[in-house]
Amino acid sequence: MKLLDGLLGAIGFLTTLPSGRSYRLEQFQQRTYLSTVAGIIIGLILLAVATLSASLVPGHSGVVAVLVIVSIYILTGFHHLDAISDFGDGIAAHGSAEKKVNAMKDVALGTGGAAFVIFYILALFVVIEAIGGMEGGGFWWFGLGTALLSAEVISKHSMLTAARFGKPLYQGMGSMISDYTGPKQFTISLLISAVVCTAAIGVAGLAALLMGILASVGVVVVSNRHFGGINGDCLGTAHEVGRLVALGTIFIFYAGGLVAWMPW
């Protein structure tokens, strides 16, 4: 029962889907690896969206990419995009770490934040459209759907990676995850992610998982340099960067002919 409450808490924390009572968030904090399980649920929904969209508008991968991106943020909300904008404002600010943190916490959208969001959405569109348009012949949706499933799982593990190896700046949204993500939570999430990504797309999935982890470590390094630690915005940025890097890695593997499109 506690495991189910924890999963519902993860769904409530990471998606816009209803999850019931607020006490379930506490159960999720005790089992942060369940965020990866929530990623599986989101990924399966996106796989279905890609499949349905491809059947409705076959041969128009750009349209499908837009529908997929809209679906991502309908499902997950806009707080991770807001995290990217805040992160960008902090990075772009000049001065001490304290000034950069204050810029990150400022509710006003600055030039740096706007640029980060625009570049991110453009890159996400390009890579989803590229994967979607790669196969042709009516079968491309399968590759895109499994790529989206893997990327959502990887994005959640990327967030936990940043939480595991980052140092919270203060008690807040970031510390709610970081304080409870120890070696056990991280390892369970890693194992779940590896199994799902391998089952979905084989070796390309494992490569994407590795690159997502490295990308989230990079976010922690940048955060330490500019802010002296991490907060919720840094975790949200690691989440989004993990998704983008995972999809980019999958595209490179397939476009370069490094693996077969159908892994099994």
C-alpha positions in Angstrom: 0.0 0.0 0.0 2.8 2.4 0.8 4.5 1.6 -2.5 1.3 2.4 -4.4 0.9 5.6 -2.4 4.5 6.5 -3.2 3.8 5.9 -6.9 0.7 8.0 -6.8 2.8 10.7 -5.0 5.4 10.5 -7.8 2.7 10.9 -10.4 1.3 13.9 -8.5 4.7 15.5 -8.2 5.9 14.9 -11.8 2.7 15.1 -13.8 -0.6 16.9 -14.1 -2.5 13.7 -13.6 -4.6 13.4 -10.4 -2.9 11.5 -7.6 -5.2 11.8 -4.6 -4.2 13.0 -1.1 -1.2 15.1 -0.3 0.3 12.6 2.3 1.3 10.5 -0.7 4.1 12.9 -1.4 5.8 11.8 1.8 5.6 8.2 0.6 7.2 9.3 -2.7 10.0 11.0 -0.8 10.9 7.8 0.9 11.0 6.1 -2.5 12.3 8.6 -5.0 13.2 5.8 -7.5 9.4 5.7 -8.2 9.9 8.8 -10.3 11.4 6.5 -12.9 8.3 4.3 -12.7 6.2 7.4 -13.3 8.4 8.1 -16.3 7.4 4.7 -17.7 3.7 5.7 -17.5 4.3 9.0 -19.2 6.5 7.4 -21.8 3.8 4.8 -22.6 1.2 7.6 -23.1 3.6 9.4 -25.4 4.2 6.2 -27.3 0.4 6.0 -27.8 0.3 9.6 -28.9 3.0 9.1 -31.5 1.3 6.0 -32.8 -2.1 7.7 -33.1 -0.7 10.9 -34.5 1.2 8.9 -37.2 -1.9 7.1 -38.2 -3.9 10.4 -38.5 -1.2 12.4 -40.4 1.1 9.9 -42.0 4.2 11.3 -43.5 4.1 14.6 -41.6 6.7 14.1 -38.9 6.8 17.8 -38.2 3.2 17.9 -37.3 3.6 14.8 -35.1 6.6 16.4 -33.4 4.5 19.4 -32.4 1.7 17.1 -31.1 4.2 15.1 -29.1 5.8 18.2 -27.5 2.3 19.6 -26.7 1.4 16.2 -25.1 4.6 16.2 -23.1 3.8 19.5 -21.4 0.1 18.7 -21.0 1.1 15.6 -19.1 4.0 17.1 -17.1 3.1 20.7 -16.7 5.3 23.7 -17.4 7.3 23.8 -14.2 10.3 22.1 -15.8 10.3 24.6 -18.6 10.0 27.3 -15.9 13.1 25.7 -14.3 15.0 26.0 -17.5 14.1 29.7 -17.8 15.1 30.4 -14.2 18.3 28.4 -14.7 19.1 30.5 -17.8 18.5 33.7 -16.0 20.9 32.6 -13.3 23.6 31.6 -15.7 23.2 34.8 -17.7 23.4 37.1 -14.6 26.7 38.7 -13.8 28.3 39.0 -10.4 28.6 36.7 -7.3 26.9 33.4 -6.8 24.4 35.1 -4.5 23.4 37.5 -7.3 23.0 34.6 -9.7 20.8 32.7 -7.3 18.7 35.8 -6.7 18.3 36.2 -10.5 17.3 32.5 -10.7 14.7 33.0 -8.0 13.3 36.2 -9.6 9.8 35.6 -10.9 10.4 38.0 -13.9 11.6 36.3 -17.1 15.0 37.6 -18.3 16.7 37.4 -21.7 18.8 34.4 -20.6 15.8 32.5 -19.5 13.9 33.2 -22.6 16.8 32.2 -24.8 17.3 28.9 -22.9 13.6 28.0 -23.3 13.6 28.9 -27.0 16.7 27.0 -27.8 15.5 24.0 -25.8 12.1 23.8 -27.5 13.7 24.2 -31.0 16.2 21.5 -30.3 13.5 19.2 -28.9 11.4 19.7 -32.0 14.2 19.1 -34.4 15.3 15.9 -32.8 11.8 14.5 -32.4 11.0 15.4 -36.0 14.3 13.9 -37.2 13.6 10.5 -35.4 10.0 10.6 -36.6 11.0 11.2 -40.3 13.8 8.7 -40.4 12.1 5.4 -41.3 9.2 6.2 -43.5 7.0 3.5 -44.9 4.5 3.8 -42.1 6.8 2.2 -39.5 8.6 5.3 -38.2 6.2 5.8 -35.3 7.5 2.6 -33.7 11.0 4.0 -33.4 9.7 7.4 -32.3 7.4 5.9 -29.7 10.0 3.7 -28.1 12.5 6.6 -28.2 10.0 8.7 -26.3 9.4 6.0 -23.8 13.2 5.6 -23.2 13.7 9.4 -23.0 11.0 9.9 -20.4 12.5 7.2 -18.2 16.0 8.7 -18.7 14.8 12.2 -17.9 13.5 11.0 -14.5 16.8 9.2 -13.7 18.7 12.3 -14.8 16.8 14.3 -12.3 17.7 11.8 -9.6 21.3 11.8 -10.7 21.5 15.5 -10.1 19.7 15.1 -6.8 22.1 12.3 -5.7 25.3 14.1 -6.6 24.3 17.8 -6.1 24.5 19.8 -2.9 21.2 21.6 -2.0 21.6 25.4 -1.7 18.8 25.6 0.8 15.7 23.8 2.1 13.2 23.9 -0.8 11.9 21.9 -3.7 15.3 20.7 -4.6 16.1 19.4 -1.2 12.8 17.6 -1.0 14.3 15.2 -3.5 18.0 15.5 -2.8 17.7 14.7 0.9 16.0 11.4 0.2 18.0 10.3 -2.9 20.7 8.1 -1.4 22.8 5.3 -3.0 19.9 2.8 -2.7 17.3 5.0 -4.4 19.8 6.0 -7.1 20.7 2.3 -7.8 17.2 1.1 -8.0 16.3 3.9 -10.4 19.3 3.1 -12.5 18.4 -0.6 -12.7 14.8 0.2 -13.7 16.0 2.6 -16.3 18.5 0.2 -17.8 16.0 -2.6 -18.0 13.3 -0.4 -19.7 15.7 1.3 -22.1 17.3 -2.0 -23.1 13.9 -3.7 -23.6 12.6 -0.7 -25.6 15.5 0.0 -28.0 18.5 -2.2 -27.1 22.0 -0.9 -27.0 20.9 2.6 -28.2 18.8 2.8 -25.0 21.7 2.0 -22.8 23.9 4.6 -24.6 21.1 7.2 -24.2 20.9 6.4 -20.5 24.6 6.9 -20.1 24.6 10.2 -22.0 21.6 11.4 -19.9 23.5 10.7 -16.7 26.6 12.5 -18.0 24.4 15.5 -19.0 22.8 15.7 -15.6 26.3 15.6 -14.0 27.2 18.4 -16.3 24.2 20.4 -15.0 25.5 19.8 -11.4 29.0 21.0 -12.4 27.6 24.1 -14.0 25.3 24.7 -11.0 28.2 24.4 -8.5 30.3 26.8 -10.5 27.6 29.5 -10.9 25.4 29.0 -7.8 27.5 27.0 -5.3 25.0 24.1 -5.3 21.6 23.0 -6.7 18.0 23.8 -6.2 14.7 22.8 -7.7 15.4 24.7 -10.9 18.7 22.8 -11.3 16.9 19.5 -10.9 14.2 20.6 -13.4 16.9 21.6 -15.9 18.7 18.2 -15.4 15.3 16.5 -16.1 14.8 18.4 -19.4 18.4 18.2 -20.6 18.3 14.5 -19.9 15.3 14.0 -22.2 16.9 16.1 -25.0 20.3 14.4 -24.8 18.7 11.0 -24.7 16.7 11.6 -27.8 19.7 13.1 -29.5 21.8 10.1 -28.7 19.1 7.7 -30.0 19.0 9.7 -33.3 22.7 9.6 -33.7 22.8 5.8 -33.1 20.0 5.2 -35.7 21.1 7.8 -38.2 24.7 6.6 -38.1 23.6 3.0 -38.6 25.3 2.0 -35.4 22.4 -0.3 -34.5 19.4 -1.8 -36.3 16.2 0.1 -36.1 14.4 -2.9 -34.8 16.7 -4.1 -32.0 15.3 -7.6 -31.7 
